[in-house]
Amino acid sequence: MTNPPPPYNYPPTYGYNYGSTPMVARTNGTAVAALIFGILGFAIIPVVLGHLALDAIKRTGERGTTVAVIGLVLGYAQIAVYGLGIMLAFWGVSQ
């Protein structure tokens, strides 16, 4: 009489994970919003959103630091241009 094979205590596998792509950190949505508002020409909104995004990225480890910084640069540049335009307008009115 032959003995049956010993039972295996391994859990069943329902497929292998070969070739799957690794999880990638998501891009921060606030950073993307800062970039979009910076491109659209808003001045204060991308600055506020950019700083909020950098803080959130630091806390959560998400991606998007470069996007947030570009939004900040666009926002600060627009504030400078608008401020210069207002100063030139007042200077032109006073003369």
Sequence and secondary structure as in RCSB ss.txt:
>XXXX:A:sequence
MTNPPPPYNYPPTYGYNYGSTPMVARTNGTAVAALIFGILGFAIIPVVLGHLALDAIKRTGERGTTVAVIGLVLG
YAQIAVYGLGIMLAFWGVSQ
>XXXX:A:secstr
                 TT       B HHHHHHHHHHHHT SHHHHHHHHHHHHHHHHH  B HHHHHHHHHHH
HHHHHHHHHHHHHHHHHHH 
